[in-house]
Amino acid sequence: MAFGFNPHYAIDLGLDQMTPQHFMVLALDVVKELDWKVQEVGDMGMTAFTSTGVFSWKGRFTIVIDNGLVHLKSESIGRELMDWGKNKRCVDRFIQLYDTKKDGVTLEHLETSYTQMQSREDYVSPAQQEAQASAPKGSFWSLFVPKPGFFMTPLIIDINILLFIIMVLSGPDIAQNLFGPNTDTVLRWGGNFRALTLNGEWWRLLTCMFLHIGLMHLLLNMYAFMYIGFLLEPLLGKWRFALAYVLTGFVSSMTSIFWHDQVVSAGASGAIFGMYGVFLALITTNVIHANARKPLLSSMAIFIGYNLLFGLKGNIDNSAHIGGLLSGFVIGYIFYPGLKTERWRYASVIGSILVAGVAMWLLYQNTNKDIVLYQKNMNEFAVLEKRALKVYELLGDTTNPHLLASIQDSGINCWNQALMLMQQSESLALPKGLKDRVPLFVEYCNARLDSYGFMYRRLAHTTSADSSVYYETRVKSILDELNGSVK
């Protein structure tokens, strides 16, 4: 995942013998004349949007008055990575029009306009603005410290980072773990894989959403998650926010299993897309201020569209992204009544859990599980093979009265059971690479049966021919072919 930094332009002005209230009165007149949309205005500042259309440039203009200085800032909030001077021109236009209005203004007009400003629906009282202005401005590291109003976002980020550090340091190749751990490492640490997850290791649905395949994968995901956390956690509250992350993560993991039969997936991106889906749904409701909906909707749509298209290039699990996004969108609407009315709070939470559960059940019911049965057969095959090969450890003691029985019971019988497992696997709907290997396993079992049969007859003195080299050569040839067919 990727998300660009917002271009901006800022400048400080003096009040020039104006009171903060009078300055804001004139500033409000200027913003209205420029046809910018006011989000909130107060005695000590203002926020307005400069957007004029769905495909036009989008900017946020803010005024903050502090210690006798007026801080003006214009920043891009749309899809642009460069603003080509547009933010500076916004600030310059504001200053130029403000200076023009200031020259002809009267005190009576300022007082009358201030009274009108206080009656606006978007007016913020001085006490509220003072609380916002006095809120502690943390350092970069404070972004990772849970605090009231921003608790679950840093906590989830910390868990992701901590798990990644532990995985990297677990070795044996730290450098590889840092920049791209191999498949075995990802599976060992909780990667999502159909043959294992549906074979009883359901915990992988959870662990995979906190596991990352390399440092860049981690950084891009955590940046995108922190961005949506800033926007969404204050709206949902910490517990609904955490619930949305887990539920959409579960659905995205199950979607990945449904879509991919042999892909090992990991990463928080499915759950992150889920959070963007939740926010996308809420943008279409009145939970979000009307003046902020259009720029946020455009920004979210561009982010989602870009990352889905980027995922088409390969090596990215777009199915998990889509599953997370759609489930998040539905859950966002289910959360809406509980955000508007307290009495619907618990009903909306229960509803979101039920919807996610139904989605996962439907995905599970429609997932081809033949590869799960194949994995079970292969696990049992490995046990039988290990037991059968132990017979070779007994061959040194040809006087052992139980040797022939061991060859029959631990050898021939085990290979017969293994052959039945492989013949059963021939009828399964498997990926081509695995399907092509099953006949080789059947041939391998038959070769072993012939070899053990000859071994039994020779020790029982029912044959004097020495064909052991032939059988060993045949078995080795099939093993070489099997090992060469591993993808």
N, C-alpha and C positions, 0 to 999 in steps of 0.2 A: 504494500500500500504506500501511497505518497500524497503529500499535501503541501502546497507552496506557502512561503511566508508572504504576508500581506504588505505590499508597498504602501508607504505613507509619507506625509510631509507635516511638520509641526513647527510652530513659531510662538514666541511669547510677546505679549503687548503689555503696556502699562495702562492703568485705568484712566490716567490723565484727568484727575479731579472728578471723575464720575464715581458714583456709588456702585457697588456690585448690582444692586437691584435695577438702577437706571441703565447700566450697561446691558443687562439681560433684556430689558424692555426693548432697547434699540436693536439688539441682536435678534430678537424674535421677529421684529419688523423686517429686518434684512432677510432672514431665512424664509419668511413667508413671501417676500417679493421675488426671491430666487426660485420659488416653487419647490423648496425642499420639504420633505415630510418630517415633522417633528415627532420624535418618540417620547421624550420627556423634557421638561423645562422647569427650572427653579431659580432661586435667588443666586445660586453659586455655580450654575452651569446648565448645559443643554446637550442633548443628543438628537441628531437629525440624519436623515438618509437622502442622498443626492440622486438615487436611482430614478430613471425616467421611463424605463421599459424593460421587457423581458431580456432582450438581447443587447441592451445598452450597458455602458460602464456603470458599476455600482460602487458607491462610496458611503462611508459613515463620517459625519462631521461632528466633532465634539468640542465643547467649550468647558473649561474648568477654571474657576477663579480661586486663587490661593495666595495668601500673603501679599495682596496688592498687585498680583500679576494675573494676566489673562492668558491661559494656555489654549491655543487653537491647534486642532489636529484634524487632518483629513486622511482617511485610510481606505484602501480598496478592500472590498469584502466579497468580490465576485471571483471570476475564474482567472483573472490576470496575474501573471508573475511579474510584469513590469507595467507601470502606469503611464509612461511616456509624458510625465509632467502634469498629468491631470489633477493630482492631489494638490500640487502647488498652485495651479490655476484656480482651484476651488477656494483655497485660503485667500489668494490675492483678490478674487472677486468679492469675497465677504468683506475684507478690509476696505476695499475701494468703496463699496456701497455704504458701509458703516460710516466712513469718514464723510461721505456726502450727506447722509441723514443727520449726522451729529451737528453739522454746521447750522442747520435750520431748526433744531428741536427746541421746544420750550419746556420749562419745568412743569407747567400744568399738564401738557401732553404726557410727560413721563409718569406723573402721578396717576393720571386717569388710566393709562395703558398698563401700569403695574397692577392696579386693582382688577383690570380685566384679565391679566395674565394669571392672577391667583385663582380665578374662577374656572380656568381651563381644566378639562378632565385629565390632561397629561401633566398637570402641574405637580411638582414634587416639593414638599415642605422643606424649609431650611434645616429642620432637625434630621430629616431623612438624608438630605445631601451631606450634612455634616458627618453623619454616621458612615456614609459611603466614603467620604474623603479621608476620614480618620482610620479607616480599616487598614490593618498592617499590610505593607507591601513586602512580601517575602522575597528571598533570594531564589535563585534557580533551584537550589536543593530543597526549598520549602514546597516545591511542586510534588515532592515525593512523600510529604508528611501529611497523614490524614488529619483533617480539621473539620469543625462544624460547617456544613454546607458543601464541603468538598472532601468527603471521607472515603467513599468506596473507590473512586477513580484512582487516587494515589495508592490505595491498598492493593487493588488488582494489579496495577503497574508494578508495584514492589514484588508481588508474588511471581509475576512473569520474569522479572529481572533476576530474582533470587534463584528460581528454578534453573534459569539459563546458566547462571554462574556455577551452580553446583554441577550441572551436566558437563560444562566445559572442563572443570577441574577434575572430573571423575576419570579423565584419561581414557586410554593410554596416549592418544594423540591429541594433545590440548589444542594445537593450532588447527587441526581439522575440525574439532568440535566447535571452535570459535567461529569459523567461517563457513562450515558446511558439513555437519556431522553425517556419517554414513547411515544407511537404512537400519542396520542392526542397532546402532546407538539410539536412533529415534524410536524404534520399537521398544527397546529396553526401558526407555524413560517415559513411555505412555503414548506413543503415536497411535493414530486410529487406522485400523486395518481390518477389513471385513472378516477375513478368515479367523482372526483372533477375537475381535470384539463380539461377533455373533456366536462365538464358541465359548461364551461364559465370561469373557473379560470385559464386562460392560463398563467398568471404571474408565476405560480408554475414551469413552465419549466425553468425560469430564477432563481428564488429564491432558488430552490433546489441545484443548483451548488455552492452556497455559504454557505450552511447549513450543519452542521456535527452532527453525532449521538455519542457524547462522545469525551472526550479529546484525547484519543489515536487515534481515527479516524482522528481528526483534525491534530495532530502532524505528523502522517505518511504521510497524503496527502500533507501537506505544505512542508515537507522535500523533497518529490519527485518533487513537483512543483518548488521549489527553484532550484533544480538541473537542471531541463530542462530549467528553465528560464535563468540560467547562459549561457547555450549553445545556446538557440534559440532566445531570445529577441535581442541580438546584430545582428543576421542575418536578422530578419524580420523588426526590428524597432518597436517602442512601439505601434503604431496604428494597424499594421497588426497582431502583437502578441496578442493584446487585442481582435481583431476581430476573430482570430483563436480560442481563448479560448471560446468566447461566441458562435460562430457557432457550434463548436464541442460539446460544452456543451448542446446546444439546441438539436442537433441530438441525443446525448446520452440519454437525458431526454425523447425524443420521442420514442427512441428504447426501453427504459424501460417500457413505457406505452404500446407499442405494444406487448411486451413479457409477462408482468405481469398484471393480472387483479385485484389482491388484495394486491399488495406489495406497501408499502409506502417507497419511496427511497429518499435519500438525500446524499450530498457529492460532492466534487469537482473532484472525481476520474474519472468520465466520461470525463470531460473536460481535465483533466491531461493526460489521455490516448490519447485524441485527439492531445495534444501538442507533445506527443511522436510519434504519427503517422505522424504529420507534419515533425518532425525532421528526422524520419526514411525515409521519401520520399526524403528529401533534401540530406541525406547521399549518396543516389544513384546518385546524380548529381554532377557537378563540382563546385557547390556553396561551398562545403566542400573541403578542401585541400586533394589531393589524398592520401598522407601519413597518414592522420588521419581517412580515411573512414573505413578501415577494422576494427581497434580496436573499433571505435565508433559503427559501425554496429553490431559487435558481442556483445558489451555491451548493446545496446538498445534491441537486440533480446532476450538476456538472461533476462533482466529486464521484458520485456513484457511477455515472455513465463512463467516466474516464477509467476508473479502476476495473469495471467489468470488461471494457474493451481491452485494457492492458492485460487482463487475465487470459485473453484469448491467445496470447503468444505462446503459451505452454508452460509446463512446470508450475502452474498456479491452479489451485483447486477452486475454479469458478463455481462449481456446484455448491460448495459450502457457502460461498458468498451469496449466491441466489437464495439458498435455503434460509440463511440468517436474515437477509434483507426482507424477504416475504413474511417470515414469521414475526420479525420485529414490527413490520408495518401493521399486521393484524393486532399484535399485542399492544401497540401504541393506541389504537382505537379502543381496545378493551380497557386500557388504563384511563381513558378520557373521563368517563363518568365519575370515577373515584378521585380524579384531580379537581373536578368541579364541585362535587358534593361529598362531604365526609362519610355519609351513610352508605355510599357505594364503594368505599375504599376497599373493604375486605372482599366484597363480591367481585370486584374487578380483578383483584389479585388471584382469587380462586379460579375465576374465568380464564385468566391468562395461563395458569398451570394446566387446566383441563384442555385448552386449545392446543398447547404445546404437546401435551401427552397424546392427544388424538392424532396430531400430525406425525409424531414419532411412530405411533402404532401403525398408521397407514403406510408409512415408508417401510417399516419392518415387514409388514405383510406382503408388500409388493417387491421385496428384495429377493433376488435369486440366491438361494442358500446352498447351492450345490458345491460351491467352493469351500463352504464351512464343513460339509460332509467329507469332501476331499481332504481337508486339513486333518480332520479326525482320523480318517483312514491312514494318512501318512504318519501321524503320531503313533498310531497303533502298529503300523508297519515297522517303524523304527524300533519299537520295543521288541517285537517279534524277531527282527533281524539281529538285534544285539543278543538276545537269548540264544538264537540258533548258532551264531558265530562262536559262542562260548564252548561249543562242542570241540573246536580245534584245540582248546587248552587241555582236553582230556586224551588226545590221541597219542601223547607220549607214553602213556601207561596202557599198553595193549593187553595187559593181563587183568585189567579192571573188569570184573564180571558184569558191571552195570554199564559198560561202554556202549554196547549195542542198543540197550534200552534208551540211553541218553541220545544216541543218534536218531532213534525213532521218535522219541517223545519231544526232546528239546530241539531237534533238527528238522526232520522230515515233516512232523506235524506242524511246527511253526511256519515252515515255508509253505505248506498247504493253506494255512490260514492267511498268510500274507498274499498268496496268489488269489484267494477269494476276494480279499479287500481290493486288489488292483483290478480284478475283473469287474467288480462292482463299480469302480471309479470310471471304467470305460464308458458307462452309460450316462455319466454326469455331463451337464452343460458347463464346460470349463473354457477359460481363455485359451486361445490357440497354443500358446507356449506350453501350458500345462497339459493340454489335451494330447499334444504330440509326444509327451514324455511317458504317458500311461502305458502304451504298448511296450515301451522299453522296460518298464518295471515288470510287466507280465512276463516278458522274455527272460528277464533277470531271475525272477522267481522260478521259472521252469528250468533254467540253467542250474540254479542252486539245488533244485530237487533232483535233477539228474546226477549232479556231483555227489550229493549226500546218499543217493541210492547206490551209486557205485561204491562209495566208501563203506556202506553197510554190507554189501555183497562181498567185498574184498575181505573185510574183517571176519565175516561169517564163513569164509572159504567157499563161497558158492561161485566165485569167478577167480581165474588166475591172471586174466589180462590186466595189464597196467595202463590204464587210460587216464590216469590222474592229470598228466600234463595237458591232455586235450580239454578236460573239464575246466581246469584252472585258466587256460588260455581263453576259453569261451566266456567264462565269467568276467575275466579282466577286460575283454573286448567290450562287453556290454556296459561295464562300469565306466570305461573310458568314454563311451558314447553318451552315457547319462551325465557324466560330469561336464562333457563338452556342450550338452544341450541346456545347461543351466543359464538363464538369462539374467 
